[in-house]
Structure formats: structure tokens, C-alpha cells
Amino acid sequence: MKLKFVKESETIDVFLLNSDGTTDGFSYVEMVNRLYLDKIAESPDFEGEFSDSDRESISSLFSEIGRKCFGADEINEETRATDDTVDTEG
């Protein structure tokens, strides 16, 4: 799941980026659906004059979403499944 933030003067528009490069209008329901299906929150794209602090704040939010939704817990589940296998060779 990837978003694109576009700033024109004081207006900021948000779009959902598709894998083919096209965009769809933003919707929270669609964003959550894509997060669920894609299992990843990619760093957003920016177009326009965003301040460094705006870019950092938005990027930080998506990093946190990735960690909370797909981070340590999912990795720990995979590790536990691997650790639970029995070593029959040795």
C-alpha cells in the first residue's frame, strides 16, 4: 500500500497509488483494505512544496504503521514456527 501526497499552494490532496502507476482517490476504508491485502505500508511519495518537517512527520507515521501492523509480532510468529520444528538429524 502506497500513498501519494500532492501539495498545491495550501491544499494537500492524498491519493492511493496502484501498482501500475495510476492513482485512486483516498479513502480510509480502501487504505485499510490495501494494508490488509498487501501486508506492507510503503514510504509515501510527495509532489509539491512540502517542508522537511511535513515529509518527516508523514513518513514517520507510515513507518510506525508498518511496524505496528507488520513488524515484530509477525516476524516473531515466523521465528516461533521455525524454532518449533524438530531437528531429526542430530
Backbone bond lengths (Angstrom), bond angles and torsions (degrees), N, CA, C in turn:
res aa  C-N    CA-C-N  psi(-1)  N-CA   C-N-CA  omega(-1)  CA-C   N-CA-C  phi
1 M - - - 1.434 - - 1.517 107.44 -
2 K 1.317 115.26 128.45 1.454 119.97 -179.21 1.527 109.10 -138.25
3 L 1.325 115.16 139.63 1.454 121.11 178.03 1.520 110.27 -113.74
4 K 1.336 114.32 156.01 1.460 120.92 174.80 1.529 107.41 -124.19
5 F 1.334 115.62 127.56 1.455 122.19 177.75 1.523 108.31 -105.09
6 V 1.331 115.93 125.80 1.461 121.65 -177.95 1.528 108.31 -121.10
7 K 1.338 115.54 123.87 1.461 120.55 -179.85 1.517 109.95 -113.98
8 E 1.336 115.12 122.45 1.462 122.52 175.10 1.519 106.50 -125.57
9 S 1.311 117.29 117.28 1.464 125.80 -169.42 1.520 109.40 49.18
10 E 1.304 118.69 -114.00 1.473 120.14 -178.30 1.527 112.50 -100.73
11 T 1.324 118.04 -0.07 1.461 122.59 -177.38 1.525 110.70 -94.58
12 I 1.329 115.49 133.49 1.465 120.76 176.06 1.523 108.13 -118.04
13 D 1.322 116.51 124.15 1.460 122.48 175.89 1.515 108.43 -109.80
14 V 1.324 116.07 147.44 1.464 121.84 179.99 1.517 108.07 -122.20
15 F 1.334 115.26 135.56 1.462 121.65 179.87 1.522 109.80 -129.30
16 L 1.318 116.07 149.38 1.461 122.16 171.41 1.523 107.25 -87.52
17 L 1.327 117.51 126.97 1.469 121.54 178.48 1.524 109.99 -89.64
18 N 1.319 115.80 132.47 1.459 121.51 176.13 1.521 109.82 -92.73
19 S 1.318 116.71 160.74 1.467 121.06 -178.41 1.526 112.65 -62.95
20 D 1.333 117.59 -23.46 1.465 120.45 179.19 1.531 112.99 -88.79
21 G 1.344 117.22 5.72 1.455 121.41 177.40 1.520 114.64 93.27
22 T 1.331 117.48 -10.46 1.456 119.91 177.90 1.529 109.60 -79.27
23 T 1.322 116.46 167.52 1.461 121.06 -179.37 1.519 111.03 -123.87
24 D 1.330 115.02 153.77 1.460 122.74 172.10 1.512 107.30 -123.55
25 G 1.319 116.66 152.81 1.453 120.62 176.02 1.519 110.58 -60.37
26 F 1.320 116.04 150.65 1.459 121.03 -176.67 1.521 111.12 -74.41
27 S 1.330 114.71 139.58 1.461 123.01 172.59 1.522 106.81 -149.02
28 Y 1.338 116.69 132.82 1.463 119.62 179.03 1.521 111.62 -60.11
29 V 1.333 116.88 -39.47 1.460 120.92 -179.75 1.521 110.49 -61.71
30 E 1.328 116.61 -45.49 1.472 120.35 179.70 1.523 110.85 -67.66
31 M 1.334 117.77 -36.83 1.464 120.59 178.37 1.532 110.19 -62.00
32 V 1.324 117.05 -46.34 1.464 120.59 179.42 1.522 110.39 -65.04
33 N 1.316 117.58 -40.29 1.466 121.34 177.74 1.532 110.74 -60.33
34 R 1.328 117.10 -45.14 1.462 120.11 179.50 1.528 111.35 -67.84
35 L 1.320 117.08 -38.00 1.472 119.41 175.06 1.520 109.92 -58.47
36 Y 1.323 116.40 -44.31 1.460 121.46 -178.79 1.530 111.24 -65.13
37 L 1.321 117.47 -44.79 1.464 121.02 -176.56 1.528 112.70 -76.51
38 D 1.336 116.89 -42.78 1.468 120.71 -175.93 1.525 112.68 -79.93
39 K 1.330 116.97 -25.68 1.472 122.97 -178.47 1.531 112.81 59.78
40 I 1.345 116.11 28.76 1.463 120.04 177.50 1.535 109.44 -155.17
41 A 1.317 115.33 145.69 1.462 122.15 173.99 1.527 106.63 -119.75
42 E 1.315 116.25 102.19 1.464 121.08 -178.06 1.526 110.79 -77.83
43 S 1.322 116.02 157.54 1.460 120.68 175.56 1.524 109.17 -59.95
44 P 1.327 117.23 135.82 1.469 119.75 -177.44 1.528 112.63 -72.68
45 D 1.333 115.48 158.64 1.459 122.48 172.59 1.525 108.46 -94.73
46 F 1.327 116.28 150.18 1.455 122.02 178.86 1.519 109.23 -125.59
47 E 1.330 115.37 139.73 1.467 121.24 175.02 1.525 106.95 -135.85
48 G 1.309 116.33 126.22 1.461 119.97 -179.22 1.515 111.12 112.12
49 E 1.307 115.58 -171.91 1.460 122.94 -174.12 1.528 111.82 -92.00
50 F 1.322 116.94 80.74 1.455 122.14 175.16 1.524 108.59 -94.26
51 S 1.315 116.21 139.64 1.467 118.71 175.74 1.523 108.79 -71.02
52 D 1.316 116.01 160.23 1.463 120.33 177.07 1.520 110.84 -59.03
53 S 1.332 116.80 -39.24 1.472 119.38 -179.34 1.527 111.28 -68.00
54 D 1.349 118.31 -35.66 1.466 121.14 176.09 1.526 110.27 -63.98
55 R 1.333 116.46 -46.91 1.465 120.80 179.54 1.532 110.65 -61.23
56 E 1.313 115.98 -44.26 1.460 120.56 -179.40 1.524 111.53 -64.39
57 S 1.317 116.66 -41.72 1.464 121.27 -179.68 1.533 111.46 -64.02
58 I 1.327 116.68 -46.84 1.464 121.31 -179.73 1.528 110.23 -66.08
59 S 1.313 117.42 -45.19 1.467 121.20 179.56 1.522 111.23 -62.58
60 S 1.326 116.56 -39.74 1.461 121.38 178.18 1.525 110.96 -62.31
61 L 1.322 116.58 -40.53 1.462 121.28 177.83 1.528 110.52 -58.64
62 F 1.331 116.89 -44.81 1.462 119.58 -178.48 1.521 112.52 -72.62
63 S 1.308 117.50 -31.00 1.461 120.10 173.39 1.524 109.91 -63.53
64 E 1.316 115.56 -42.56 1.468 120.72 179.73 1.530 110.86 -65.99
65 I 1.331 117.43 -41.08 1.469 120.59 176.43 1.525 109.55 -59.40
66 G 1.325 117.18 -45.31 1.463 120.75 178.94 1.517 112.33 -60.54
67 R 1.337 116.22 -43.32 1.475 119.89 179.61 1.522 111.48 -66.45
68 K 1.326 116.37 -44.55 1.465 120.28 -176.78 1.528 112.02 -69.88
69 C 1.317 116.26 -39.70 1.469 119.91 -175.70 1.523 113.34 -85.00
70 F 1.325 117.22 -36.25 1.460 119.50 -170.60 1.515 113.14 -132.90
71 G 1.303 117.37 14.30 1.456 120.89 -172.05 1.498 114.37 -87.59
72 A 1.296 116.28 -123.90 1.462 124.18 -168.59 1.515 113.74 -56.08
73 D 1.328 118.64 -41.58 1.461 119.57 -177.02 1.518 112.05 -62.15
74 E 1.344 116.96 -43.93 1.465 119.77 179.26 1.522 110.59 -66.25
75 I 1.315 117.53 -41.63 1.462 121.13 178.52 1.523 109.67 -63.37
76 N 1.332 116.71 -41.98 1.459 120.21 179.26 1.518 111.96 -63.01
77 E 1.327 118.19 -37.43 1.459 120.94 177.49 1.522 110.28 -62.26
78 E 1.342 117.25 -43.81 1.465 120.54 179.31 1.516 110.36 -64.53
79 T 1.321 117.55 -40.57 1.457 121.92 179.76 1.516 110.42 -64.47
80 R 1.336 115.98 -43.06 1.467 119.61 179.20 1.524 110.76 -62.06
81 A 1.325 117.46 -41.19 1.472 120.57 179.61 1.508 110.29 -62.82
82 T 1.327 117.68 -39.62 1.464 121.47 178.03 1.525 110.42 -68.87
83 D 1.322 117.79 -41.42 1.466 121.64 -179.22 1.520 112.56 -67.85
84 D 1.340 117.06 -24.18 1.447 120.88 -177.49 1.537 113.06 -80.43
85 T 1.331 117.54 -9.35 1.456 119.46 179.41 1.525 109.79 -72.41
86 V 1.293 115.76 148.56 1.463 121.40 -176.01 1.520 108.36 -94.20
87 D 1.331 116.40 133.65 1.450 122.14 176.70 1.518 108.29 -87.34
88 T 1.334 116.47 106.68 1.471 120.56 -177.11 1.518 112.38 -92.63
89 E 1.349 117.00 -4.52 1.468 119.27 -177.68 1.524 112.67 -89.89
90 G 1.284 118.60 -15.41 1.395 111.69 -169.04 1.400 126.32 -143.18
